[in-house]
Amino acid sequence: MLAFKVVLFILLVPGTVTVLVPYLIVTARGEVPAFDLLGLVGLFAIALGWGTLLQCAWDFARSGRGTPAPIDPPRRLVVQGLYRFVRNPMYLGAVTILLGEAALFRSPSLLLYGAACWLGSHLFVLLYEEPTLRRMFGAEYDAYCQTVPRWLPRWRRSRAKGPGTCSSD
């Protein structure tokens, strides 16, 4: 049942944000893919982004015993896999997909949409996710915030910040 819920989440949320809406944007504007060097870089970014999303969804189910959906959150704090390097790899994966699509289609509209999605994600993280995770996991989440940045992956450990703070990197 958990696997079904994770797949359903991936289809509904990231699928809508990174497939359906971009499809509607490029078809409305008559944009077509360009398979030159920039287009190939875009395809690589799309594959990297989807790999990130799927790995994170797997980690949520396996380690967290839940889904990425706020209505069915993980039972345990997920700090494995890509979550060791950055606190929000799923959002970064989705934005990477959108940037790749913008490159593939040479679409300023998709680039703008990707920026809007990142801003929406950032506000959601600040206003809902971080306060909710702090309530759910308390000191464990605070310790995680002290060592793992919000947006810019850190590939090595850094010194901890004060209690109850989340780095804004």
C-alpha positions as CSV (number, residue, x, y, z in Angstrom):
1,M,0.0,0.0,0.0
2,L,2.9,2.4,0.8
3,A,4.4,1.9,-2.6
4,F,1.1,2.7,-4.3
5,K,0.8,5.9,-2.3
6,V,4.3,7.0,-3.2
7,V,3.7,6.2,-6.9
8,L,0.4,8.1,-6.8
9,F,2.1,11.1,-5.2
10,I,4.9,11.1,-7.9
11,L,2.3,11.0,-10.7
12,L,0.1,13.7,-9.2
13,V,2.5,16.2,-7.8
14,P,5.9,16.1,-9.6
15,G,4.1,14.7,-12.6
16,T,1.8,17.6,-12.9
17,V,4.5,20.2,-12.1
18,T,7.2,18.8,-14.3
19,V,5.3,17.1,-17.1
20,L,1.7,18.2,-17.5
21,V,2.1,22.0,-17.0
22,P,5.3,22.2,-19.1
23,Y,3.6,20.3,-21.9
24,L,0.7,22.7,-21.8
25,I,3.1,25.7,-21.9
26,V,5.2,24.4,-24.8
27,T,2.3,23.3,-26.9
28,A,0.4,26.5,-26.4
29,R,3.5,28.4,-27.6
30,G,4.3,26.0,-30.4
31,E,7.8,25.3,-29.0
32,V,9.6,22.2,-30.2
33,P,12.6,20.4,-28.8
34,A,16.1,21.2,-30.1
35,F,18.5,18.3,-30.1
36,D,21.7,20.2,-30.3
37,L,24.3,20.5,-27.5
38,L,22.0,22.7,-25.2
39,G,19.1,20.3,-25.9
40,L,21.3,17.3,-24.9
41,V,22.3,19.2,-21.7
42,G,18.6,19.7,-21.1
43,L,17.9,16.0,-21.5
44,F,20.7,15.2,-19.1
45,A,19.2,17.7,-16.5
46,I,15.7,16.1,-17.0
47,A,17.1,12.6,-16.4
48,L,19.1,13.8,-13.4
49,G,16.1,15.5,-11.9
50,W,13.9,12.5,-12.3
51,G,16.6,10.3,-10.8
52,T,16.7,12.6,-7.8
53,L,12.9,12.6,-7.4
54,L,12.7,8.8,-7.6
55,Q,15.6,8.2,-5.2
56,C,14.1,10.6,-2.7
57,A,10.6,9.0,-3.0
58,W,12.3,5.6,-2.4
59,D,14.1,7.0,0.7
60,F,10.8,8.4,2.1
61,A,9.1,5.0,1.8
62,R,12.0,2.9,2.9
63,S,13.6,5.0,5.7
64,G,10.7,7.3,6.7
65,R,7.9,4.8,6.4
66,G,5.7,7.4,4.7
67,T,5.4,9.5,1.5
68,P,6.6,13.0,0.5
69,A,2.9,14.1,0.6
70,P,2.0,16.4,3.6
71,I,-1.2,14.3,4.1
72,D,0.9,11.1,4.6
73,P,4.2,12.3,6.0
74,P,7.1,10.0,7.0
75,R,7.0,8.5,10.5
76,R,10.8,9.0,10.8
77,L,13.0,11.9,9.8
78,V,14.6,11.1,6.5
79,V,18.3,12.0,6.6
80,Q,19.7,9.3,4.3
81,G,20.6,9.3,0.6
82,L,20.6,12.8,-0.9
83,Y,19.1,14.2,2.3
84,R,22.6,13.9,3.8
85,F,23.8,16.7,1.5
86,V,20.7,19.0,1.2
87,R,17.4,19.2,3.1
88,N,15.2,19.7,0.0
89,P,16.5,17.5,-2.8
90,M,13.1,16.7,-4.2
91,Y,12.4,20.4,-4.9
92,L,15.8,20.7,-6.4
93,G,15.1,17.7,-8.6
94,A,11.9,19.2,-9.9
95,V,13.5,22.5,-10.6
96,T,16.4,20.7,-12.4
97,I,13.8,19.0,-14.6
98,L,12.1,22.3,-15.4
99,L,15.5,23.9,-16.2
100,G,16.3,21.0,-18.5
101,E,13.0,21.3,-20.2
102,A,13.5,25.1,-20.7
103,A,16.9,24.3,-22.3
104,L,15.5,21.5,-24.4
105,F,12.7,23.7,-25.7
106,R,14.6,27.0,-25.6
107,S,11.6,28.2,-23.6
108,P,11.7,31.5,-21.7
109,S,8.2,30.6,-20.5
110,L,9.4,27.4,-18.9
111,L,12.4,29.2,-17.4
112,L,10.0,31.7,-15.8
113,Y,7.7,28.8,-14.7
114,G,10.7,27.0,-13.1
115,A,11.7,30.2,-11.2
116,A,8.1,30.5,-9.9
117,C,8.1,26.9,-8.9
118,W,11.3,27.4,-6.9
119,L,9.9,30.5,-5.2
120,G,6.7,28.6,-4.3
121,S,8.7,25.7,-3.0
122,H,10.9,28.0,-0.9
123,L,7.9,29.7,0.7
124,F,6.3,26.3,1.3
125,V,9.4,25.1,3.0
126,L,9.8,28.2,5.2
127,L,6.1,28.6,6.1
128,Y,4.9,25.0,6.4
129,E,7.5,22.3,6.1
130,E,10.2,23.5,8.5
131,P,7.8,24.4,11.3
132,T,5.9,21.1,10.8
133,L,9.1,19.0,10.9
134,R,10.3,20.9,14.0
135,R,7.0,20.1,15.7
136,M,7.1,16.4,14.6
137,F,10.8,15.6,15.2
138,G,12.0,18.3,17.6
139,A,15.7,18.2,18.6
140,E,16.4,15.6,15.9
141,Y,15.3,18.0,13.2
142,D,17.1,20.9,14.8
143,A,20.4,18.9,14.8
144,Y,19.7,18.0,11.1
145,C,19.2,21.7,10.3
146,Q,22.5,22.5,12.0
147,T,24.5,20.3,9.7
148,V,22.6,20.1,6.4
149,P,21.8,23.2,4.3
150,R,18.4,24.0,2.9
151,W,19.2,24.6,-0.8
152,L,22.9,24.4,-1.7
153,P,24.3,20.9,-1.3
154,R,27.3,20.7,1.1
155,W,29.5,17.7,0.3
156,R,31.3,17.7,3.6
157,R,30.2,18.4,7.2
158,S,30.3,21.9,8.6
159,R,30.3,23.3,12.1
160,A,26.9,23.3,13.7
161,K,24.9,26.4,14.2
162,G,23.0,27.4,17.3
163,P,20.1,25.3,18.6
164,G,16.7,25.6,16.8
165,T,18.2,27.3,13.7
166,C,18.0,26.1,10.2
167,S,20.7,27.2,7.8
168,S,19.4,29.2,4.8
169,D,22.0,28.0,2.3
